[in-house]
């Protein structure tokens, strides 16, 4: 049974967090998690300049998890993207050279990110949802000067909407309900 906390009156209600619109952002890398089995790095980031500075930290404080992440795969097929990512981090941070044996060397390094929106179907309830989508990498200078290497896009889901799931409640004849 749920019980009312003793400090109920002191607890602040959660507010709506700010959401990044599509665009280019100067960011800092907050965390790097290597997944060698699937050959990718999970990168946690936050915006460090402009109107949306600290937006990921705000979300973290509201939800208790880091929601601003992207993956960079290092499979043979995706090596081009890893190269672009590393060279843009190095160009944004003068004197920095990536340490291949220590991907955590990326923490506290700056990078420019081109962020769009990706739409997808929620597998639990079939509703259309959206998420931030890191679509390209650039230098912080390119973001500041408005010289993005690509324009952010809104991406539609690759698969069609899931078929509706019939439940026992769907078979009920509700013609005689009083409301």
C-alpha atoms as an extended CHARMM CRD file, in Angstrom:
* protein
*
       179  EXT
         1         1  UNK       CA              0.0000000000        0.0000000000        0.0000000000  PROA      1               0.0000000000
         2         2  UNK       CA              1.2790000000        3.4810000000       -0.8270000000  PROA      2               0.0000000000
         3         3  UNK       CA              1.9290000000        5.7310000000        2.1380000000  PROA      3               0.0000000000
         4         4  UNK       CA              2.1470000000        9.4970000000        2.2460000000  PROA      4               0.0000000000
         5         5  UNK       CA              5.7260000000       10.6470000000        2.8840000000  PROA      5               0.0000000000
         6         6  UNK       CA              6.2670000000       12.5150000000        6.1370000000  PROA      6               0.0000000000
         7         7  UNK       CA              7.8320000000       15.4330000000        4.2200000000  PROA      7               0.0000000000
         8         8  UNK       CA              4.9840000000       15.6590000000        1.6540000000  PROA      8               0.0000000000
         9         9  UNK       CA              4.5410000000       19.4420000000        2.0400000000  PROA      9               0.0000000000
        10        10  UNK       CA              8.2570000000       20.0980000000        1.4620000000  PROA      10              0.0000000000
        11        11  UNK       CA              8.4740000000       18.0670000000       -1.7590000000  PROA      11              0.0000000000
        12        12  UNK       CA              8.5480000000       20.2510000000       -4.8760000000  PROA      12              0.0000000000
        13        13  UNK       CA              6.4090000000       19.2080000000       -7.8070000000  PROA      13              0.0000000000
        14        14  UNK       CA              8.3210000000       18.2800000000      -10.9320000000  PROA      14              0.0000000000
        15        15  UNK       CA              8.1240000000       20.8440000000      -13.6520000000  PROA      15              0.0000000000
        16        16  UNK       CA              8.2220000000       20.3880000000      -17.3710000000  PROA      16              0.0000000000
        17        17  UNK       CA             11.7940000000       20.2850000000      -18.6220000000  PROA      17              0.0000000000
        18        18  UNK       CA             12.9770000000       22.3910000000      -21.5200000000  PROA      18              0.0000000000
        19        19  UNK       CA             13.2580000000       20.6030000000      -24.8380000000  PROA      19              0.0000000000
        20        20  UNK       CA             15.9000000000       21.3200000000      -27.4390000000  PROA      20              0.0000000000
        21        21  UNK       CA             14.5300000000       22.4640000000      -30.7730000000  PROA      21              0.0000000000
        22        22  UNK       CA             16.2710000000       21.2830000000      -33.9290000000  PROA      22              0.0000000000
        23        23  UNK       CA             19.5360000000       23.0990000000      -34.5830000000  PROA      23              0.0000000000
        24        24  UNK       CA             23.2500000000       23.2960000000      -33.9260000000  PROA      24              0.0000000000
        25        25  UNK       CA             24.5830000000       23.3760000000      -30.3570000000  PROA      25              0.0000000000
        26        26  UNK       CA             27.9190000000       23.8280000000      -28.6220000000  PROA      26              0.0000000000
        27        27  UNK       CA             28.0460000000       20.9200000000      -26.2010000000  PROA      27              0.0000000000
        28        28  UNK       CA             30.2580000000       19.2520000000      -23.6280000000  PROA      28              0.0000000000
        29        29  UNK       CA             30.6630000000       15.5150000000      -23.1990000000  PROA      29              0.0000000000
        30        30  UNK       CA             29.6440000000       14.4680000000      -19.6780000000  PROA      30              0.0000000000
        31        31  UNK       CA             30.0850000000       10.7230000000      -19.9210000000  PROA      31              0.0000000000
        32        32  UNK       CA             31.3880000000        7.9670000000      -22.1700000000  PROA      32              0.0000000000
        33        33  UNK       CA             30.3790000000        4.3310000000      -21.8160000000  PROA      33              0.0000000000
        34        34  UNK       CA             32.0960000000        1.7640000000      -24.0230000000  PROA      34              0.0000000000
        35        35  UNK       CA             30.1330000000       -1.2900000000      -25.1590000000  PROA      35              0.0000000000
        36        36  UNK       CA             32.7980000000       -3.4990000000      -26.7700000000  PROA      36              0.0000000000
        37        37  UNK       CA             30.4070000000       -6.4150000000      -27.4060000000  PROA      37              0.0000000000
        38        38  UNK       CA             28.2320000000       -4.3010000000      -29.7110000000  PROA      38              0.0000000000
        39        39  UNK       CA             31.0600000000       -1.9340000000      -30.6620000000  PROA      39              0.0000000000
        40        40  UNK       CA             29.6810000000        1.4590000000      -29.7260000000  PROA      40              0.0000000000
        41        41  UNK       CA             30.2940000000        4.3460000000      -27.3650000000  PROA      41              0.0000000000
        42        42  UNK       CA             27.3270000000        5.8160000000      -25.4940000000  PROA      42              0.0000000000
        43        43  UNK       CA             28.0020000000        9.5500000000      -25.2260000000  PROA      43              0.0000000000
        44        44  UNK       CA             26.2370000000       11.7620000000      -22.6540000000  PROA      44              0.0000000000
        45        45  UNK       CA             26.2070000000       15.4700000000      -23.4740000000  PROA      45              0.0000000000
        46        46  UNK       CA             24.8520000000       18.8370000000      -22.4180000000  PROA      46              0.0000000000
        47        47  UNK       CA             24.5620000000       22.2210000000      -24.0980000000  PROA      47              0.0000000000
        48        48  UNK       CA             27.0850000000       24.7460000000      -22.7370000000  PROA      48              0.0000000000
        49        49  UNK       CA             26.1890000000       27.9390000000      -24.6120000000  PROA      49              0.0000000000
        50        50  UNK       CA             23.0820000000       29.9050000000      -25.4600000000  PROA      50              0.0000000000
        51        51  UNK       CA             19.4600000000       29.7920000000      -24.4070000000  PROA      51              0.0000000000
        52        52  UNK       CA             19.4780000000       26.0270000000      -23.8080000000  PROA      52              0.0000000000
        53        53  UNK       CA             22.6200000000       25.8970000000      -21.6960000000  PROA      53              0.0000000000
        54        54  UNK       CA             22.2360000000       23.1590000000      -19.0620000000  PROA      54              0.0000000000
        55        55  UNK       CA             19.0960000000       21.6110000000      -20.5880000000  PROA      55              0.0000000000
        56        56  UNK       CA             20.3490000000       18.0280000000      -20.0870000000  PROA      56              0.0000000000
        57        57  UNK       CA             21.3050000000       18.6720000000      -16.4760000000  PROA      57              0.0000000000
        58        58  UNK       CA             17.7930000000       20.0570000000      -15.8780000000  PROA      58              0.0000000000
        59        59  UNK       CA             16.3140000000       16.8510000000      -17.3130000000  PROA      59              0.0000000000
        60        60  UNK       CA             18.6910000000       14.7120000000      -15.2370000000  PROA      60              0.0000000000
        61        61  UNK       CA             17.6250000000       16.4800000000      -12.0440000000  PROA      61              0.0000000000
        62        62  UNK       CA             13.9380000000       15.9480000000      -12.9390000000  PROA      62              0.0000000000
        63        63  UNK       CA             14.1010000000       12.3240000000      -14.1290000000  PROA      63              0.0000000000
        64        64  UNK       CA             17.1450000000       10.9160000000      -12.3280000000  PROA      64              0.0000000000
        65        65  UNK       CA             18.7380000000        9.6550000000      -15.5230000000  PROA      65              0.0000000000
        66        66  UNK       CA             20.8100000000       11.1860000000      -18.2790000000  PROA      66              0.0000000000
        67        67  UNK       CA             18.4960000000       11.5650000000      -21.2650000000  PROA      67              0.0000000000
        68        68  UNK       CA             20.7390000000       13.4620000000      -23.6720000000  PROA      68              0.0000000000
        69        69  UNK       CA             22.7870000000       10.6590000000      -25.1880000000  PROA      69              0.0000000000
        70        70  UNK       CA             23.8350000000        9.3550000000      -28.5650000000  PROA      70              0.0000000000
        71        71  UNK       CA             25.7990000000        6.3890000000      -29.8360000000  PROA      71              0.0000000000
        72        72  UNK       CA             28.8720000000        6.3010000000      -31.9890000000  PROA      72              0.0000000000
        73        73  UNK       CA             29.5170000000        2.8370000000      -33.4110000000  PROA      73              0.0000000000
        74        74  UNK       CA             33.0140000000        1.6520000000      -34.2030000000  PROA      74              0.0000000000
        75        75  UNK       CA             32.1940000000       -1.2560000000      -36.4720000000  PROA      75              0.0000000000
        76        76  UNK       CA             34.0030000000       -1.4310000000      -39.8250000000  PROA      76              0.0000000000
        77        77  UNK       CA             30.8360000000       -0.1980000000      -41.5550000000  PROA      77              0.0000000000
        78        78  UNK       CA             30.4730000000        2.8850000000      -39.3270000000  PROA      78              0.0000000000
        79        79  UNK       CA             34.1300000000        3.8760000000      -38.9140000000  PROA      79              0.0000000000
        80        80  UNK       CA             33.5240000000        7.0030000000      -41.0310000000  PROA      80              0.0000000000
        81        81  UNK       CA             31.1540000000        8.3740000000      -38.3590000000  PROA      81              0.0000000000
        82        82  UNK       CA             33.6020000000        7.6130000000      -35.5550000000  PROA      82              0.0000000000
        83        83  UNK       CA             36.3350000000        9.4210000000      -37.5030000000  PROA      83              0.0000000000
        84        84  UNK       CA             34.1330000000       12.4780000000      -37.9970000000  PROA      84              0.0000000000
        85        85  UNK       CA             33.2070000000       12.4890000000      -34.2980000000  PROA      85              0.0000000000
        86        86  UNK       CA             36.8070000000       12.2320000000      -33.0570000000  PROA      86              0.0000000000
        87        87  UNK       CA             38.2060000000       14.7720000000      -35.5240000000  PROA      87              0.0000000000
        88        88  UNK       CA             35.5090000000       17.3150000000      -34.5570000000  PROA      88              0.0000000000
        89        89  UNK       CA             36.2500000000       16.8260000000      -30.8410000000  PROA      89              0.0000000000
        90        90  UNK       CA             39.9650000000       17.2830000000      -31.5350000000  PROA      90              0.0000000000
        91        91  UNK       CA             39.3420000000       20.4010000000      -33.6610000000  PROA      91              0.0000000000
        92        92  UNK       CA             37.1020000000       21.9300000000      -30.9810000000  PROA      92              0.0000000000
        93        93  UNK       CA             39.6820000000       21.2990000000      -28.2210000000  PROA      93              0.0000000000
        94        94  UNK       CA             43.1040000000       22.6490000000      -29.3300000000  PROA      94              0.0000000000
        95        95  UNK       CA             45.9630000000       20.3610000000      -28.2790000000  PROA      95              0.0000000000
        96        96  UNK       CA             43.6590000000       17.4370000000      -27.4930000000  PROA      96              0.0000000000
        97        97  UNK       CA             44.4970000000       14.0840000000      -29.0920000000  PROA      97              0.0000000000
        98        98  UNK       CA             42.1250000000       11.1400000000      -28.6760000000  PROA      98              0.0000000000
        99        99  UNK       CA             43.6000000000        8.3080000000      -26.5560000000  PROA      99              0.0000000000
       100       100  UNK       CA             42.4890000000        5.0970000000      -28.2870000000  PROA      100             0.0000000000
       101       101  UNK       CA             42.9970000000        3.0630000000      -25.1340000000  PROA      101             0.0000000000
       102       102  UNK       CA             40.8990000000        5.3990000000      -22.9830000000  PROA      102             0.0000000000
       103       103  UNK       CA             37.6260000000        6.6570000000      -24.5100000000  PROA      103             0.0000000000
       104       104  UNK       CA             36.8780000000        8.4320000000      -21.2140000000  PROA      104             0.0000000000
       105       105  UNK       CA             39.4560000000       11.0090000000      -22.3010000000  PROA      105             0.0000000000
       106       106  UNK       CA             36.4920000000       12.5700000000      -24.1850000000  PROA      106             0.0000000000
       107       107  UNK       CA             34.8150000000       13.6040000000      -20.9080000000  PROA      107             0.0000000000
       108       108  UNK       CA             34.7630000000       17.3850000000      -20.4080000000  PROA      108             0.0000000000
       109       109  UNK       CA             35.6260000000       17.9640000000      -24.0800000000  PROA      109             0.0000000000
       110       110  UNK       CA             33.5990000000       20.2450000000      -26.3020000000  PROA      110             0.0000000000
       111       111  UNK       CA             31.9360000000       19.4090000000      -29.6170000000  PROA      111             0.0000000000
       112       112  UNK       CA             29.3590000000       20.8800000000      -31.9610000000  PROA      112             0.0000000000
       113       113  UNK       CA             26.2350000000       18.7710000000      -32.4910000000  PROA      113             0.0000000000
       114       114  UNK       CA             23.5340000000       19.0210000000      -35.1440000000  PROA      114             0.0000000000
       115       115  UNK       CA             20.3560000000       17.8380000000      -33.4530000000  PROA      115             0.0000000000
       116       116  UNK       CA             17.1360000000       16.9010000000      -35.2080000000  PROA      116             0.0000000000
       117       117  UNK       CA             14.0050000000       14.9910000000      -34.2620000000  PROA      117             0.0000000000
       118       118  UNK       CA             13.3750000000       11.2850000000      -34.8660000000  PROA      118             0.0000000000
       119       119  UNK       CA              9.7960000000        9.9650000000      -34.8110000000  PROA      119             0.0000000000
       120       120  UNK       CA              9.1480000000        6.3630000000      -33.7720000000  PROA      120             0.0000000000
       121       121  UNK       CA              6.2980000000        4.0550000000      -32.8060000000  PROA      121             0.0000000000
       122       122  UNK       CA              6.0430000000        3.1820000000      -29.1160000000  PROA      122             0.0000000000
       123       123  UNK       CA              6.1220000000       -0.6190000000      -28.9660000000  PROA      123             0.0000000000
       124       124  UNK       CA              4.1120000000       -0.6610000000      -25.7300000000  PROA      124             0.0000000000
       125       125  UNK       CA              1.0310000000        1.2550000000      -26.8520000000  PROA      125             0.0000000000
       126       126  UNK       CA              1.4860000000        1.9370000000      -30.5820000000  PROA      126             0.0000000000
       127       127  UNK       CA              1.5250000000        5.7250000000      -30.2140000000  PROA      127             0.0000000000
       128       128  UNK       CA              3.7610000000        7.9490000000      -32.3260000000  PROA      128             0.0000000000
       129       129  UNK       CA              6.5200000000        9.5300000000      -30.2320000000  PROA      129             0.0000000000
       130       130  UNK       CA              9.6200000000       11.5660000000      -30.9350000000  PROA      130             0.0000000000
       131       131  UNK       CA             13.1300000000       11.8750000000      -29.5930000000  PROA      131             0.0000000000
       132       132  UNK       CA             16.1700000000       14.0720000000      -30.0490000000  PROA      132             0.0000000000
       133       133  UNK       CA             18.4630000000       12.7230000000      -32.7480000000  PROA      133             0.0000000000
       134       134  UNK       CA             22.1460000000       13.6900000000      -32.9930000000  PROA      134             0.0000000000
       135       135  UNK       CA             22.4570000000       13.7470000000      -36.7720000000  PROA      135             0.0000000000
       136       136  UNK       CA             25.8930000000       15.2560000000      -37.3760000000  PROA      136             0.0000000000
       137       137  UNK       CA             29.0780000000       16.4560000000      -35.6980000000  PROA      137             0.0000000000
       138       138  UNK       CA             30.8930000000       19.7400000000      -36.2040000000  PROA      138             0.0000000000
       139       139  UNK       CA             33.2040000000       22.0820000000      -34.3420000000  PROA      139             0.0000000000
       140       140  UNK       CA             32.0010000000       24.5660000000      -31.7760000000  PROA      140             0.0000000000
       141       141  UNK       CA             33.1920000000       27.3540000000      -34.0930000000  PROA      141             0.0000000000
       142       142  UNK       CA             30.9780000000       26.0760000000      -36.9200000000  PROA      142             0.0000000000
       143       143  UNK       CA             27.9620000000       26.2050000000      -34.5850000000  PROA      143             0.0000000000
       144       144  UNK       CA             28.8050000000       29.7210000000      -33.3860000000  PROA      144             0.0000000000
       145       145  UNK       CA             29.2250000000       30.9480000000      -36.9700000000  PROA      145             0.0000000000
       146       146  UNK       CA             26.1000000000       29.1640000000      -38.2150000000  PROA      146             0.0000000000
       147       147  UNK       CA             28.1160000000       27.0200000000      -40.6470000000  PROA      147             0.0000000000
       148       148  UNK       CA             26.5700000000       23.6500000000      -39.8990000000  PROA      148             0.0000000000
       149       149  UNK       CA             27.7290000000       20.7750000000      -42.1300000000  PROA      149             0.0000000000
       150       150  UNK       CA             24.1000000000       19.6930000000      -42.5680000000  PROA      150             0.0000000000
       151       151  UNK       CA             20.6830000000       20.9950000000      -41.6380000000  PROA      151             0.0000000000
       152       152  UNK       CA             18.7890000000       19.1920000000      -38.8840000000  PROA      152             0.0000000000
       153       153  UNK       CA             15.8720000000       17.1040000000      -40.0860000000  PROA      153             0.0000000000
       154       154  UNK       CA             12.7030000000       15.5540000000      -38.7980000000  PROA      154             0.0000000000
       155       155  UNK       CA             12.8930000000       11.8350000000      -39.5340000000  PROA      155             0.0000000000
       156       156  UNK       CA              9.7470000000        9.7580000000      -39.9380000000  PROA      156             0.0000000000
       157       157  UNK       CA              9.5830000000        6.2120000000      -38.5820000000  PROA      157             0.0000000000
       158       158  UNK       CA             11.0570000000        3.5750000000      -40.8770000000  PROA      158             0.0000000000
       159       159  UNK       CA              8.3470000000        1.0430000000      -40.1240000000  PROA      159             0.0000000000
       160       160  UNK       CA              4.5810000000        1.5010000000      -40.4610000000  PROA      160             0.0000000000
       161       161  UNK       CA              2.3070000000        2.0290000000      -37.4830000000  PROA      161             0.0000000000
       162       162  UNK       CA              1.7450000000       -1.1540000000      -35.5070000000  PROA      162             0.0000000000
       163       163  UNK       CA             -1.5830000000       -2.8910000000      -35.9470000000  PROA      163             0.0000000000
       164       164  UNK       CA             -4.0570000000       -2.1940000000      -33.1430000000  PROA      164             0.0000000000
       165       165  UNK       CA             -4.2120000000       -4.8980000000      -30.4940000000  PROA      165             0.0000000000
       166       166  UNK       CA             -7.6870000000       -6.2210000000      -29.7300000000  PROA      166             0.0000000000
       167       167  UNK       CA             -8.5500000000       -6.7210000000      -26.0810000000  PROA      167             0.0000000000
       168       168  UNK       CA            -11.5490000000       -8.2180000000      -24.3350000000  PROA      168             0.0000000000
       169       169  UNK       CA            -12.8020000000       -4.6880000000      -23.6270000000  PROA      169             0.0000000000
       170       170  UNK       CA            -12.9910000000       -4.0210000000      -27.3890000000  PROA      170             0.0000000000
       171       171  UNK       CA            -15.6790000000       -6.7090000000      -27.7600000000  PROA      171             0.0000000000
       172       172  UNK       CA            -18.0660000000       -5.1500000000      -25.2180000000  PROA      172             0.0000000000
       173       173  UNK       CA            -21.4000000000       -3.8580000000      -26.5420000000  PROA      173             0.0000000000
       174       174  UNK       CA            -21.5210000000       -0.4250000000      -24.9260000000  PROA      174             0.0000000000
       175       175  UNK       CA            -24.8530000000        0.6180000000      -26.4840000000  PROA      175             0.0000000000
       176       176  UNK       CA            -26.6940000000        0.3170000000      -23.1640000000  PROA      176             0.0000000000
       177       177  UNK       CA            -24.2870000000        2.3340000000      -21.0030000000  PROA      177             0.0000000000
       178       178  UNK       CA            -25.9390000000        5.2430000000      -19.1470000000  PROA      178             0.0000000000
       179       179  UNK       CA            -23.2250000000        7.7760000000      -20.0830000000  PROA      179             0.0000000000
